Amino acid sequence: YDTVKGADYIGDQDAIEFMCKEAPEIVYELEHMGLPFNRTKEGKIAQRPFGGHTNNDTGKPVMRACYAADRTGHMILQTLYQQSIKNKVTFYDEFQVLDIIKTEEDVAGVVALEIATGEMHVFHAKSVIFATGGWGRVWEITSNAFAYTGDGVAIALRKGIPVQDMEFFQFHPTGIYKMGILITEGVRGEGGVLINGKGERFMAHEEYAPHVKELASRDVVSRAMFLEMKNGRGIDGKKYIYLDVTPETVNKYAALDGRTRPDGTPYVVTAEEILGKLPDIIDFCETYLGVNPVTDPMPVQPTAHYGMGGIPTDKHGQVQIDKDRTPLPGFFAVGENGCVSVHGANRLGTNSLLDLVVFGKHAGLKAAEYANNTEFSPLPENPTAFAESQLDAIRNSEGTERITDIGNEMKEVMFEHVGVFRIEEGMQKALDKIRELKTRFKNIKIDDTSKKFNMDLLNAWELSNLLDIAEVTAASALNRKESRGAHARDDYEERDDENWMKHTLAWLKDDGVKLEYKDVIYTRFDPKKRVY
């Protein structure tokens, strides 16, 4: 129910139910692989509260999120990498996939550039799984690494495959001020509170989330922070808020909230406990801010974090190519670049990692099953032609436009007009600007035209991906005339279930973006107003 509610009722409930039922088994599976989860005194896997995780009866926060300090995702990565080594998986390091080989009936592999040599390679395959991550680099302030340029989504778009619900991009409430580096929601789960410029714990205000406060869903908290800053209540009137996890503050508000530990004793933390549970966050803040979170509050602001949309799939990762959910045989997508639609309009904290391991596992099983029961599709006459034409257009361009200029203008206009709050005029301005930038991109100039390790060329290609994604995002957002989850409009402030309880499908065409819609799948829960 929490995931359905967090998704603002636009998540597909069959997929949500599947993910939640698989969750306990997948946690134990990771543990048996060696993932070092934190433990309780009794030796059980430790759990902490996270945003939107509540008791169905009382509505109060519950301790549901299993964790490994504040580096759970990193630990999952290391654990699965060790399993890959154990099982002798072949890795092609420093290869960049540029295209998927799509036939009339299915897919036949991918085309990749070997960065070290500049040579093109064709990987002839029966099944292809895309797990290429998100596209947060579209926005100016983001938690995403430089590699998050939406490559898989853009590749699919260029092959006539639609993308789903791109208007829903999550802005995480707590990014380091100006840098966007993520301060995990685990800080608030351990009792951290948000304080405005007047020294108020504003999330307790009636208009925000008086029942769960900082542990409301991320879209709710980000909007509250934005409104506080917009109304002059940022710290010193600036565009940031304090996140305070100092023991004195945590213990003060835990007592006011009546928070207790699982054994019923009052929730009281020490500096040593904070250091033990949030080591990476403390290190980040000391490194980038010169702030020790154990003694001083952290300056934070909303940061572009996670795409709820992506390449549409079913619960086995099978890519779907139209509103009738027609599958494209042999093609699978998982993780952030896939959209099975468990996250709907807003993702709950921890559900991205759960999404990865549950649907990653089942996509792998289904892809293997498909490959074992089918023959190789024949390759087209020149399978690398499309990928080579993209790189040649960049390499041979004699224009004057620079990657940095176009990229910075894209990020600024998207952050300003397709960010936490949106209006029609602003989104139209962003869409027009993106189309102008795409025209200017044709006159790009790169300095390095060599073949080996040509990062200029790759950076330009990645920028073209971001521009395509920005266009479908802005167009999808402009057309959705309601507020739902991460898509909050000042000119349409209410959710409109009668007209907009549906998924957006967007195709990238030569003359712009084509939009269609498909039904949301219900199983148990009817839509109702979200209250935290």
N, C-alpha and C positions, 0 to 999 in steps of 0.2 A: 504493500500500500504506500509506503514512504516513497518508493521510486516512481510509482504512478502519480502521486501527488506532486513530487518534486519536478516531474516532467511537465507539469501543468496540464495533465490529462491528454497529452498528444503523443505519448509513447505507446507503442504497440504492446498490448497487455499479454499477448501470448508469449512474446519474446522476453518481456520482463519477468513473467512467471517462470519461464524456463531458466533464466539467469539466476534468479533467487533460489530456486530449488537446487541448482547445481553448486551454489556457493559453498556450503559446508564441506562437501566432498573435495572441491578444488583447493580449499585452504589446507585440508589434511594432506592432499596430494603434494602440495608445495612443501609442507612441513616434512613429509617423508623424503622429499628430494634433498632436504638439508637447509631450507630457509630458516634463518635464526629469528623467529618471532620472539618478541618480549614475552615474559612469563609472569604469572601471578605467584604469590608465595606458595600456593599449592601445586605449582608446576604446570598449570593449564595455560593455554595461549591467552595472552592478555588482550583486552579490548578497551577502547576509549570512545567517548562520544564524538560524533561528527555532525556537521550541519545537515538538518533535515531528517536525522535518525531519531525517531520518536516512538513512544509507547502509544499503541492504537487507542487505548482507553483513556489515558490521562493526558496525552499530548505532550508529555514531558520528555526531555532528552534521555536517550538510553545509551549504554556502552555496547556498541555493536561492531565497531571497526577493529579488526585484528591489525597489528602493526609490528614493525621492527624499528624501534626508535622513531626517528623522523626521516628514515630512508627506506621505506617499504618498497617503493618502486625500484630503487637501485638494487635492493636485495633480491627482488624477483628477477631482475635482469641477470644478476650474477649467478643465481641458482639455475636459471634456464640455460645460460651460456655453458655452465659446467655440465649440464645434462647433454647439451649439443656436442661438446667435446667427447664426453663419454660414449655417445652413440655415433661418433665419427661423421658428423654433419660437415659437408664441404662448404666453406665460406669463400665467396669471391670478393675479397677486400679491394677497396678503391675501384669498384665498378659502379657506374651510374646508369640505372635503367632509364631509357628515354622514350620507349614506345612499347605498347602491347600489340602482338600480332593477332589481329582479329580477322577471321574468315567470315563467310556468309552465315555459317551455322554455329561456330564456337570460337575458341581462342587456340592458338597454336604455339604460344611462347612469348618471349620478350626480346627486345633489342637493347643492348647495354653498351655503354662506352667504357673502355678500360682507361682510366684516368692516367695511369703511369705511361701508357704508350700512345694514347689517342686513337687506338684501333676500335672498330665496331665489332661486336660479337652478337651472334644470334643464339639464343637458348631455346631450342625446339622442345616443347613440353606439351604434355597432355592436360595438365592442370597448372594454373597460375594463381598464387595467393598474393594480393597486395596488402602489405602492412607497413605503409610508408609514413604514417604519422600525420600530424595536423598542419595548419597553415596560419599560425598566429603571427608570422612575420608580415602579414598584410597590415597590421596595426602598429602605431608608433610606440606605444608602451605595451610590452608583452613579456610573459614569463617564458616564452618558447625560445629554444636554441636557434642559432642561425640556420640550421639545416631544415627547420620546419617551414618548408616552402610549398607544401601541398602537391608534391610531384605526382603521386599516384592519382589524386583527384583530377588534376589537370590533364594527365595522360588519358584518363577515361573520358573526360569531356571532349577531347580532340578526336576521339574515336566514335563519337555519336552516342555515348552512354550518358544517361542523365545523372544528375546529383540531386540529393534530397535534403530539404530543410536547411539550406545554407544560411538562411536569415538568422538562425539560432546559434550564435557564437557566445560562449560564456566568458564574462569578465569576472575573474576571481577577485574577491574583495581585498586581499592582502598581498600586494606586490610591493617590493622595496621602492620607496619614493624615487621617481624619475628613471629608475633602472628596470623595473618590472619583475625583477627576480622574485620567485615565489617564496612567500612565507607560508608554510603549510597550515592547513586548517587544523592540524593536530595541535597547534599553539592554542587555538580557541577551545579545542577539545580538552586540553589540560587546564583550562580555566582562564585563559587570556581574555581580556575585555577591550572593547573599542571605546576610545575617549575622544570627544570633540574639543574644539578650542575653548569651550566654556567649562571644561573639566567634567562634562556629563557623560554618563554611560548611555548614549542616545538610543541604542538598540532596545532599551527597556521602555522607550516612549510608546504610547498607545498606537501611533500611526505606523510603527515599524513592526516589531515582533516582541510584544511584551511577555509572551509565555516562554519562548525559548531563547530570545535575545540574540547573542552572537552566533548561536547554533541554528539560526534559520537557514533556509536554502541560499545558495550563493547569489542568485539573482536578486533576492530580497535585500541581502546585506549590502551588495554593491550599489544598488539604487539608493539605499539609506545613506551610505557614505557620500555618494555623489550629491544628494540633496543637502546634506549638512554642509559640504564644501561650497555648493552653489549659493547657499543662504548665508555665507560668511562665517560659518562655524568650523572651518578647518583650523588647524593649529596655526596661530598667529595670522589667521585670515588666508593662509595659503592652501594649496590643493593637496593636502594630506591630512590624515587622521593618525592618532596614536593607537598602536596595539600594545597593550601593557600586560606582560606576563611575569612581572616581578612578584615574588612571593607575598609581599605585603598587600598588593592590589588583588591578586588571585584569592587570597585567604579572606580578605574583607568582603568581596562580592560573593564568594562561595558561602560564607556565613549568612549573608543577607538572602541568598537564594535557598538556603536550607539544604545545600548539596551535601551528600554523604558518599562514602566509599561503599563498595559492594557488601562489606560486613556490617554496615549501618553506622560506623563511626564518622564523625565530622570530616569533611574533605579539607585537609590542611596540607600544603606543600612546602618543601624546603628548597633552598637554592640547589642543593645536591640532586634533588629529584628532577628539577627542571633541566639541569646540566645532563643528567643521565637520559632523559627522554627526548631532548631536543638538541643533540650535539651539533648537527649540521647547521641548523638555523642560527645557533649562537655563533658558530664559526663564520657563516655568511655575513651576519650583521657586524661582527667585529672586523672582518676583512673589508667590506664595502662601505660601511657607515661609521666605523669607529665607535659603535654602540654595543655595550654588553647588555643583552636582554634580561639578564638576571637582576640588573640594578637600574636599568633605564628603559623607557618605552621605545618602541620601534616606529619610525614614520612610514606609513603605508598608504597606498592608493590602489583603486581597482586596476587590474592589468589583464589584457587579452590573454586568454588561457586555453580554451578548449572548444573545438567544433563539435556541436551535437549532430550536425548533418554529415554528409559524405556520400559515398557510392552506395546506393540502396541494396540491401541484402536481406535474405531470410535468416532464421536463427542458426543455420549451418554455414553462414558466410557466403552462400550462393548469390552472386550478383543478379539483380533484377533490372530489366531495361525499359519498363513502361508502367503505366498506372494499373495494369492488370497483373502485375508482379510476374511477368514472363521471365524465366531464368535465361542467362547466357551460359551455356554449358562450358564447364572447365574453368570459369573465372570466379574467383572468390576474393572477398575483401574483409579485413578484420581490423580491430583497433580503431583509432581515431579517424582513419581514412574511410572506414566503412560506416554505414548507417543502418543497423538492424532496428534502430529506433527504440532502444531501451531508455534513452536519455530524453527523448522528446524535445521540449523547449528549454530544459535546464537539467544539467547533470548533478546528481548528488555526489558529495565528496566520497572517495573510495570506490565509486562505481566504475571509474575508468579502468582501474587495475583489475577489478572483477570482470568487466567486459573483456579485457584483453585475454585473460587466461581461460575464461569459460568459452568464449566464441572462437578464440585462437585454437583451442584444443579441438573443438567440434568442426571447425573449418578444415583443420589438418586431416582429421579422420575422414571427412566427406570428400576432400580433394584426393586423398589416397584411394578411397573406394572408387571414385570416378576414374582415376588413372588406371586402376587395375582392371577395369571393365570396358575400356575403350581403346581405340587405335589412335596413333598419331594422325592429326590432320595434316595434309600436305601444306608446305610453306608456299607463300606467293613467290612470284618470279624474282622480285628484288625486295626482300623483307626489310632491309635497312634504309630504303629510299626515303621514307617519310622522316625518320630521325635525322638522317644526313641533311635533308633539305632545311630542317630547322636550324641546325648548327651552321650550315653554309650561309644562310641568310644573315646570321649574326656576324660570322667571321668575315664575310665579304662586304658588309655594309660600310659605306664611306661617309656616313652621316657625322653629325656633331653632338648628338645627344649622349649623355653620360648615365650609366647605370645608377649611380648614387643620386643624381638629381631626380630621375623618374621615380626611383624607389622611395625617396624621402617625401616627395609630393603625394604619392599614393598612400603612404602610411599616415601622413598628417590628415588628409581629407577623410580617410576611413575612420580614424580615431575620433575626429570631430563630429562627423555626421552619421556614421554607422557604428556607434559605440554603445555606451550604457543607455542613453536616451536618444530618441530619433523623432524626426518630423518629416513630412513629405518634402518640403522645400530643401531641407538639408540632404536627404537621401538622393533626390534628383540631382542636386549639385554634385554629390559624390559620384553618381553614375555617369554624369556628363564628363566629369574630370577623368575618371578611369578610361573612358572611351577616347578622350583626347590623349591621354598618356599612352594608350595602345597604338594610336596613330604615330605618336612621336617615337615609340619604341622601334618602329620600322627604320628610323634614321639613327639607330644606336651606333656608337663607336667604342670598340675595345682596343686596347693597346697591344695585347698579346695575341698573336695569330698562330703561335706555334701549336704543335700537336700534343706534346707531353706536359702533363700537369698544368693544363691551361685553365686556371681557376677563373680568369676573366670571362672566358667563354661559358663556363658552367654557371657562374653567378648571373650572367645575362639570361641564360636559359631559365634559371630558377625564377628570375624576375618576371619573365613572360608567363610562367605558371601562376605567380601571385596575381598578376594583372587579370588573367582569365578568371581566377577564383574571386577576386574582388568584384568583377563585373557581375557574375552570377549571384554573389552575396547581396550586393546593392540592389539588383533587380528583384530578387526574391523578397527582400525586406520592404522595398517600396510598394510592392503589390499586396502585402499582407496588412490589411487595414484593421488592425486590432493590437492590443498588448497581450502578450503571452510569454511567460518565462523570461528568457534573456532578450526577447524582442519587445522593448518598452517604448511606446510612442506617446508623445505629449499631445498629439492631435487625435489619437484614438486610445483613450486611457483605459478602457475596459476590455476584458476578454469577450470575444463574440463567438460562442459555441455554435450558434445557429448557422453562421456563414463561414466560419474559419476553423472548425474542428476537422482539419484535413492536412495531409502532408503536401508540401510543395515539391514538385519535380521540375528541374531546370535543365534545358539543353542549350549548349552554346552553338549558335548558328553564325553564318557569315554576316548576317544583318542584325545581330543582337542576340537576345536571350529569349528562348521560347519557354513558357511556363504552362504546366498542367498540374492537376491535383489528384491525389488518391486518398481513399478512406483510411481512417485510423481503425485498428483492430481492438475491439473491446471484448473482455471475457467476464470480469467480475465487478469493476468499479465504475459507476457513473460519475460524470464530471460534477464537481461542486467547487465553491469558492475556496481558495487556499488561504488558510489563516495559520500563522505561526506565533 
